[in-house]
Amino acid sequence: MRNNRIHDPNCACNECLVHMDQVIVDLKNSINISEVYALNEREAQSCQKIFKDKDEMLDKKYFCESNEDDPELLINIPFYTQVAIKSMVLIGGEDGTAPSKVKLYVNATNPDFDLLEGKPTHQIDTAENPDGSLVYNLPQFKFGAVWNLTLIVPTCADSDHSKIYYIGFEGIVSQKKQKVPLSVNVEMLNSNRVQGLDEDKS
């Protein structure tokens, strides 16, 4: 029996999840990987290769890293359906390249590094986590109705660039399908970023 707590339509607390008989699953298959993009990544589309099956998360063959002398990295992650994200696992690089902090933004439209000027939906102090045993739990009142998640790495542990081997999420998959493709002109965003850096140096 449910208590007297007020629950809105997007509520994803444990009580609602049990009541709706929803199952917590690996959300990898709910990610529209072909539309995942990154800004300031050294190798184009390398960000799409870090969303692996759980049994492959320790595989170091693929990774995403930022450009040299700039640890900032933005990864935008669209989902096929609305999801409620309960937790995240992030495996960072070695030798100080692991992100030391991650800022998360829910349902941002055509996101770029301008998001750093505002307040993130949530912020996590992260570690290298080489065996993937460290799980970051996310507050459900913030991540109960996610169509698109943007992850920004502002700094890394002790290097001039950041590196990520794996990102994984667990949560609830809704029946609500994505209607509007969350695509963006990544070349334009990168061009604007470079232009902004040039202006700062002038």
N, C-alpha and C positions, 0 to 999 in steps of 0.2 A: 504494500500500500504506500502511496506517495505521501510525503509530509506536506506541510503548509508553505513550503518555500515557493516563491513565485518563479516560474520557468518561462522564458520567452521562446519563440519558435526556433531560434538557433541554439538553444541551450544544449550543451553536450556534457553535462555533469554525469558522474557515475550513475546516479539515480535514473536519469533520463535514458542513458544507454541501456541499462538493464530493462527498464520499462518498455523500450522500443525493440528489445531483443536484437540490438545491433552488435556486430562482431568487430573487434579490433584486428586489423590486418596490416601487412606490409603494403604501403601505398605506392610502391614502385610502378605497378601496372596502371595506376591512375594518373601518372605523370605523362603529359604530352611531350615526350623527350625530343621529338623532332623540332619542337618550338622552343625548347630551352635555349636561352642565349646568355652570354656573359659579356661584360664590358671590362676592358683592360686585361683580357686573357692573352697569354703569349701565343698560343696556338689556337686558331679559329676552330670553334665547335668542340674543343677538348672538354668543355663543361658537360656536354651530353654523355660523355663516357664515364662519369663518376657516379651515375645513377645505376648501380649494379644490383643484381640479385644478392640477397643476404649471404648466401654461401660463397659469394665471390668478393665480398667486401674487403678482404685482406689482400687481394691481388693487387700488386703494385705496378702492373703493366701500364695502366692508364691513370692519368691525373690531370688536374687543371691547375695552372699556376699563373700568377700575374706577371706583367712585364717587369724587367729588371729595374731596380731603383724606385719601384712604386708598389707597395704591398696591397694597395686597394684593389678589391675585386668585387664585382657585382654579378650575381647569378640570378636570373629570373626564371621561375618555375611555374608554368601553367598546368592545370589539371583538366582532365577530360570531364570530370564531374565535380560537384561540390563535395569537399571533404572536411572532416573535423580532425585536425592533427593533434595527437596526444603527446608524441615524443619525437625527438630527432637524434640521430647518431651522425657525428662528423669525425672523419679520420683525417687529420692534418699531416703535413709533410714533416720530414725529419730536419735536423740541423737548424732549428729555429725558424723554419718556414711555416710551421703550423699557425693558423689564425689564433690570435690571443683574445679576440672579441668578434662576435657576430651580431649584426643588427638585422632583425626580421621585420618585414612590412607586408601586411595582408591586403590583397586586392588593389594594389597600386596600378594606375593606368600608364602604360608606356614608361616604366620606371627607368631612371638614370641616376647618376650620382648626386643630383640635386636633392634626392631624398634625405641625404645626410644633414641638410639644413633644417629638417623637421624632426619630430620625435618618432622613434620607431615604435611599432606595435609591441615589440619585446626585444630585449637585449640579453645576450649570454656571454659570460666569460668562458672561453673554450681552451682546450688543451690538445696536445698532439694525439692522444688516444690511439696508440698504434694497434691495439688488439680489438678496438671497437666495443670495449666493455662499458665505456662511459656513455650513459644515456641522458639526454637533456629533456626533462619533462616540460611541456608547454602548458600555460594556463588556458583552460578550455573556454573561458568566457571571452578570450581574445582570438582563439583559433577554431571556433566551432562552425564557421561557415566560410571556408576558403576556396576560392576559384583560382587564385594566383598568389604565389608567395615569392617575395624578393628577398634575397639574402645578400647582405653587404658585409664584406670583410674590410674594416678600416685599418687594422694593424695586424702584424704577425708577432710571433714571440721574440725573435732575435735575428732578423735577416732583412735584406733589402727587397725581398719579394715573398709572396705568400703562395702556399701550395696545398691542394686538397686532393686526397685519393678517393674519398667516398662520402656521399651524403645519402642518408636514408630516413624515411619517416614511417611511423605507425599511426593508425587512426581509423576513422570510420568513413566508409564510402557512401555517399548519398545517391539517390536515384535521380537527382537533378542534373541534367546534362548541360554542358557548356554550349551556349548558342552562338556567342560572338568569339571568333578566334582572337586570341591575345597575341597576335604577331606584331612585330615592330621592325622598322628599318634600323638594324643594328649598325650598319655602316654609317648611317647618318648620326646615330648617337655617339659612336666612336669618333667621328669627324668633329662633332661639336665639342667633345671632351678634349681632343688634341688642340683645337682652336682656343679653347678656354685656357689650357696650360700655356700656350704660346703667348696669350695676352697677359697672363700673370707674370711671365718672364720679361715682358717688354717694359 
